[in-house]
């Protein structure tokens, strides 16, 4: 079996999320991952972090920033996807930039990448 790493020390583990045996470390973790309230969690460190993120102004602010970054990333990917589709249909780069909100330079780079 090949055990290739991602180069960053990360590994992928598959876990049955329905497993909730509180006597087993994986079961208690799956239990905690499905708790809506930190007070119901078994792992005190995880409960403390969830409590901070959900119940404090600093945590809520941090989560709002993270969610905003994720939304922006998705929106940017959608712009690029739309631009690539438009390039495939021979739209002018200036028109693509105007419609997608990408810079003309970004659209030109996408066009160059498609050619080469």
Order of alpha helices (4+ residues) and beta strands (2+ residues): alpha-alpha-alpha-alpha-alpha
